[in-house]
Amino acid sequence: MTELAPATTKSAKTLPYQSRRTFAIISHPDAGKTTLTERLLAASGAIQEAGQVRGRSNKRATRSDWMEIEQKRGISITSSVMTFEHSGLTFNLLDTPGHSDFSEDTYRTLTAVDAAVMVIDLAKGIESQTLKLFEVCRLRDIPIVTFVNKVDREGQEPLDILDEIASTLALDVTPIVWPLGQGVDFRGTVDLVAGEVLSPSGEVMREFEDVDELLLDEKLNADPVIRNSLETLDLARAGLPEFDLETFRAGHLTPVVFGSALKGISVPELLAALGDWAPEPRPQPAEPTPILPSEPKVSGFVFKVQANMDANHRDRVAFVRLCSGTFRRGMKLRNVRTGKDLAIANPMFFFGATRETADEAVAGDIVGIPNHGSLSVGDTLTEGASFKVTGIPNFAPEILRRVRLTDPIKAKQLGKALSDLAEEGVAQVFRRMVGADWLVGVVGPLQLEVLAARIAKEYNVPITFEDVGFEMARWVEAEDKDELKRFITANKLELAEDKAGDPIFLAQNSWWLARAERDWPGIRFFATKERN
């Protein structure tokens, strides 16, 4: 590995969208994702200190975990958007749920980004949820910058972590910020891009042009911890590939930053790497052809819907990733799914739960559109020709429960609550074909807890859940529509409809599902379904 040339973020770009950097932060729970989010915002000047947002009146306002249940449990359970500016660039940061029970929300969020930061705990290495989210990024060739967190604590040796990343994820790795010791012996970092040795507080202790200079520095090498770290860095340089921008943007190489989100160590260097190397908005997969960010007509797609961010107004906001064109407040865009035009009078930029009017936005930006049920996840909005953004599926639920209403008078409110929260992706909602019971389908049990808590708080409807006797669900289709009708007639007790009215087969277990597939060869059973 040779030295990396210092990169300088350019403030002047040819086209406005080229100054956008839209990225997500992904990790296993407790790896430090939300702490890193707040430290990035602090490093950019968007907040005064971690956990505090600087509003127009310099009052504390919000942070990325804005829901009450998130703050009580200390975990992220919904995606949030933070838009901020730094060094002439506009960053759109999407903080995603780390808990595996909310992986669907994270998957949809990853369809809206052009890059990702993968946070890894130095002591624990690559954990299960990190691996799952990485595979989603790989499916979309999303370039990844790796942040190895918690160098201020004891953990694995840096070479071991690099080897684990390379072997487990089949990625080339290139360290760009190297730790000098760890835990109680942590002495600082080596910034290989800027050519600086930094103290734990971020002060420049020495500048250099080549790492070989550091190996000959008697003052540095007098400390055995620093000497050992520099010798290990020399081994890494000899055995690892050079950083290559094209390979990184293709998703085959990850630059690695060692740091501490809690202490703010290496966070400015991570932000600089994102500004310099993360791609500008990329083409968006769509039918019949991909959408290019340079196209003049406005287009975008809904990747998330959030109800009741402002409980006082019962609002419902669709988060739209713009794919092309220059959007201006007051424009009319067509919802391809419904064929109806939507006048967008009050578009918004977000900073967690804080919002401001978006008078203008370009490809790569995330815009919130208030609506009353007219927009759903997966909807494509366009100013020009009709096309459909692809790659935003529903996944078959792994847990099915019947919703039990404790107060029958509130049946109408329950229907509204379930419909709203299903649009968000908190849970999938089904209606039995026989009996008309409400069923909810989720990936993990924590989703049920969140669903019940939010319905009680936001809609004042207390509910409980009970076992419905089904463990699996599959959407069903058939080329022969008469065959599908016969299947539905013969299996009505095991069938429900999703929010779009599509039939879904409910099986007691995998054996019953296999039997249905064998008995009905003309019916296709699907574990995923493209969002309508």
N, C-alpha and C positions, 0 to 999 in steps of 0.2 A: 504494500500500500504506500503510495506517495502522498505528499502533503496536499491538502485541499486548498485551493485558491480562495482567499476571503471573498465572500459573496456580499454584494451591496444591493439592498432593495431599491429598485428604481421607482421614483415617484411619478414619472411621466410615462404614460402608456398611450399607444396609438388610439385604442378604442376603450370606452368606459368599462366594458365587461372584463377587459384584460387585467383590471386592477382588483378583481374579486378573488378571494380565497375562501372557498366554502368547504369546511371540514368537520368531521365528527371525532369525538374521543370515545374509544372503546376499551373495555377492560373487564376482568372478573370483579365481582363485588369486593370492596375493601382494598383494592389495589391503589386507590388514591385518585380516582378519576375526577370526582367533583372538586376535590381540593386543588388538583391541577387546573381545572377549569377556572377556578377563582384566582389562582396565581397568574394564569395567562392574562386574565382581565386586568389584574393589578399591574403586571409588567407593561401592558399596553397603555396604561393610564386611564382605562375605562372605569376602574373603581379605585377607591382610596386605599383599601386594604382588603385582604381575603374575607369574603362574606359580606362586604358592604358595597353598595352601588352608589356612585356619585350622581345624583340627579341635578336638575337645573338649580335647585335651591341648596345644593350640597347637603341634603339630608340622606340618612340611610334609607335605602329603598327596598332592595330585594337581592336574591341570589338565584342560582340556577334551580335549586330544590325549593320551589315556591309553594308546593302543596303542603297542607298541615300534616298529612300522614307521612309525607317524606321527611319532614323536619322531626317528627316524633320517632320514626323508625331509623333515621340516619341513613337512608338509602334513596337512590333515584329510582322512581317508578314511572316517570313519564319523561319524554323528550322535551327539552326546552331549547330555545333559540336565543343566542346573544349576538347582536350585530355591533361591531365596533371598528374604529379606524386606528391605523398605526403605520407610520412610515410611508404615507401616501397610498396605502392599500386599505380596502374594506374587507374585513374578515367576518364571515358568518360561521359562528361556532355552534354546533349542535351537540349538546350534552345528552347522552343516551342512557337509558336504564342499564345498569350493570347486572341486575338480577336476572337469572335465566327464565324466570316466570314471565318476564316482559320482553322476551326476545323478538316477538312479532313487531312490537313498536320500534325496536332497534333496527330490525331488518328494513322496515319501511323508511326509516330515517336515512339509512345508508344508501337508499336509491337517490337521495337528494344531495349527496356530497360528491366532491371531486378528489378528496384525500381524507386520510384518517391518521390519528395519533393513537398508537397502541400502548397502553400503560401496563407495565409488568413489574410486579413486586420483586425486588432483588433477592429476597429470601425464598420466595415461593416459586419463582419462575413462571412458566406458561401454565395457566390453569384451564380447566375445562371450558368455561364460558369464553375466555379469551380465544381459545382454539376455534370454537363455533363461530364467533364473530369474524375471526380472521378468514375463515372459509367463505363467509358471505362476501367479504371484501375481495377475495380472490375470484369469485364468480363474476364480479364486475370489474376486475383489474384495477381496483382502487389502490393508488400508491400509499404506502404506510411509512410514517416516521415512528420509530420505537423510542419510548421514554422509559428507561429502567429506573424505577422509583425507589426511594428510601435508602440512598447510599449513606445517610447519616445513621443508619442502623446496621447491625451485623447481617450479612447475607452471603450469597454465593460469590465465588471469585468471578471477576468480569469475563475472563476467557471462558469459564464454564457457562455463563449466561449466553454469551455470543454463540457458543457451540450448540446450546439447546435451541436457540432461535433458528439457527441455520438448519439443524437436523430435523427439528419437529415441524417447522413451517416450510421447509425446502426453499428458503430465501437466502440470497447473498446478504451479508451483513457488513457494514462499514461504520466503525465508531467515529463519531465527530466530536463528542465531548467525553473525556476519559477521567475516571475518578482517581484521586491520589489517596489511597486508603479507604476505609469505610468504618462505620460505627464510631466508637470512641477514638479511633485512630484516623478519622477522616481529616485530611489536610487541605483539600481543595480539589480543583479540576483543571484539566488541560483542554482548552478550546482549540481544536485542530483546524478550525475554519479561520478564526480571527488571529491565530498564532499568539495565544495568551495563556499564561498560567494564572489561575484565579484562586484567591483565598476562599474559605467557606462563606465569607460575607460578600463575595463577588468582586473584591478589589483586585486590580491587576498587580500581580507580584513580579511578573517578568514577561517580556515580549520575546518572540523568537520567529525565525523564518523556517527552521527545520528542527524536527524533534531531536536530531543528533546533537544539537547544541545543548539540549537539556541533559542528555546523558553525560556530557562533559562538564556540566556546571557543578563545581565542587560544593558550593553553598547548598544547592538543592539536594545533592546526593549525600550530604552529611546526615540527613535524616533517613534512617533505614526504611521507613514506611514509604517515603517518596521515591527512594532509589529502587525499591522492589516494584513499585507501581510503574515507574518509567521503563524498567526492564521488561515488564509484562506488556506494556504498550508497544515496545519495540518488537516483541514476538508477534503481537497482533498485526502490526504493520507489515511484517514479513509474510504472514500467512493468509491475509485477507485481501479481497479485491479493492481497487480504488473506487471511490464514489463516481458513478456515471449517471448524469441527469436523465438520459433517455431510458436507461435500464430501470431507474427508480420510478419514473412516471409510467412505465409499462407494468409496474407491480412486481418486479422480479428482484429488487434490491431494497433493503431498508437501512437508512442511516440511523445510528443508535446514539442516543443521548443518555448519559448517566447523570442522575440528579436527585433532588428531593423536592417534591411538591410542597410539603409542609414547611420547609425552610426556604423555599423559593430558589433553591440551588439549580442552576442550568435552565431555568424557565425562560429568561430572556434569549438564551441561545436557541432554545426550541422554537420560540416565536420567530426569530430571525430565519431559521431553517424553513419554516412554513412559508414565510413571505418570499424567500428567495427561490425555493425549489418546488413547493406545491403547485400543481397546474392551475392555470386559469380555467374557467368553465369549459367542460368537455362536451362533445356531442351526446345527446340523450337518446337511448334506445326508444324507437317508436315504430308504428306501422302506418303507412307502408315503407317509410324511410326514416333514418335517424334525423333528429332535429339538430342543426348546427347553431352554435351560439351567435354566429355572424349573420344569421338570417334577419332581415329587417322587421318582419312581422312578429308581434308579441305572441309567445306561447309559454305555457307552464303546466304543472300538474300538482294535484293535491296529494301530499304524502302523509298528512296528519290532520285530524280534526280534534279540537279541544273544546269541551263544553265547560262553562262556568268558571273560567279563569277569573272573572270578576263576578263573585257571587251576588253582588248587589244588583247586577243587571241581567243575570241569567243569559250571558252572552254565549255565542257559539262561533268559534273562529276556525277557518280552514287555513292551514299553512301551505303556501304555494311556493314551489321552487320554480323560478323563472328560467326558461330554457333558451329564449331568444328575444330579440327586439328590445325596445325601450318602453317600459310601461309607465304610464302617467295617470295620476289620480283622476277619476271620472270616466276612464275609458270603459267601453263595452267589450266584453269578451264572451265568446260562445262556449257553453258547456257542451262538448261533443256528445256526451252520454245522453243528455236530454234534448239537445238541439235548440236550447233556449239561450238567448243573450242575457248577460248579467251586467248591470251597470255597477261599477265598483266605486262607490262614493267615498268610503272611509278606509282605504288600505292602511296597514300599519307595519312598522318595523318593531321588533321585540328585543327586550333585554331582560330575559327571564319573564316575570309577570308584568314588567313595566313596558309601556308601549308609547310610540309616537307616530304621528301621521307620516305616511310614505307618499310624498308628492311625486317621486320619480324612482324607478328601480330598473335594473338591467339584468341580463343573464347571469346566473349565479346567486342573485339575491333571494332571500326568503321573505315573502310578504304575507301578512295575515289579512284575511278577508272575512269580516263579520258577515254571517248569513244565518238564515232561519231554517236550515235543513235542505237548502238547495244544492249544497256541495257535499260530496262524499269522498273518502279516500280512494285514489285511483282516477278521479275525474281529470280530464284534460281540458284546459282552457286555451282558446286560440283566437287570434285576430284575423287569421288568414284561412288557409285550407284546413279541412277536417282531417285529423289524424289522431292516433291513440298512443299515448305513452305506455310502454310495456314493462313487465318485470316487477309488478306490485301485486303479489298474490296474497290470498288467504290460506292459512294452514289448517288442516283438520285438527280439532281440539283433542287434547289428551285426557281431559276430565270433563264429564258432563253431569250437570246437576239441575234438578227442578227448582224453580224459584217459588218459595212459599211466602205469601203475603200475610202478615200478621193482622192487618186492618183491611178487610174487604172493601171498605168505602173508597180506598185509595187505588183501586185497580187502574183507573185511567192515568193517574200520576205515575204508576209503576210502568205502564206501557211507554209513556214519554221518556222516563228515565232510562229504561233499557234501550230504547231506540237511540237516544243521544249518546250513551256510553258505548254502544256497539259501533257507532260511527267513528268514535275515537280509537277503537281497537282495544279498549280495556277488556272486553270479552266479546265473543260471538254470541248472537242471540238467535234462537230457533223457536218456531211455533209448531207444536205437534199437529199432524193432520187429523188425528182423532183425539178429542179431548181439549184441544187448543191450549194445553199447558205452555207456559213460558219455560224454555230450557236455556241454560247458558253453558257455553263451552269455553274452556280456558286451557292454557298450557301448564300452569302450575297453581297450587293452592293459594299462594299469596295473592293471585289475581282475584280470587273469590273474596278474600278479606278486604281488598281495596274496593271492589265493586260494592259490597255491602256498606262499607264505611261511607263511600261517596254518595250512594243513593239515600242513605239516612241523613247525611249532612246537607247535601245540595238540593234534595227533593223532599226531605222530611217524610220519607217512606221507609219504615223499618221492614227488613226482609230477613229470611233465613233460607238455607239451602237444604235439600234432601236428596238422597240417592235415588236415581231414576232407573237403575238396573242396566245401563248401557255403558260400555267402556270405550267404544270406538265410533267414529263417524266418517262417512265418505260421501262426497258429492257423486251423483249418478247422472249419466248421460247415455244416449243411444242414437245411432244413426236412424234407426227405424222408430219413429215417434209412436207408432201403435204398440211396439214392444215395450217402450217406456211406460205407456199408459197401463199395459197389462201388469208390468212389474209394480207400479204404484198401487193398483187395485188389489193385488195379491199381498202386498206388504204394508198396508196403511198404518198398522199399529207400530211399525218400526220406522216410519218416515216422518220427517219434519220439513219445514221450509225455512230457508235463511231469510235475511232481511230483503233480499232481491227477489224472493219468491221461488228460488231454485230448490229442487228436492235434494235432501240429504238423508242417507240411509244410516240408521243407528243399529249397531251390532253389540250383542252382549259381551263378546270377546273376539279374539282373532279367529277362533274356530268357526264361529257363526259367520263372520265376514267371508272366510274362505269358502264356506258352503254356499253362501249367496252368489259368490263369483262363479262357482262351479255350476250351480243350478240355472243361472241366467247368463249364458255366454254372450248374449247380445247386448248386455248392459256393461258399461264401463264405469269403474269405481275410481275416484280420484281423491288423493290425500291433499292436493292443493287446487286452488281455483283462482284464476286471474280476477282481480277486482273489477267489478262492473263499472 
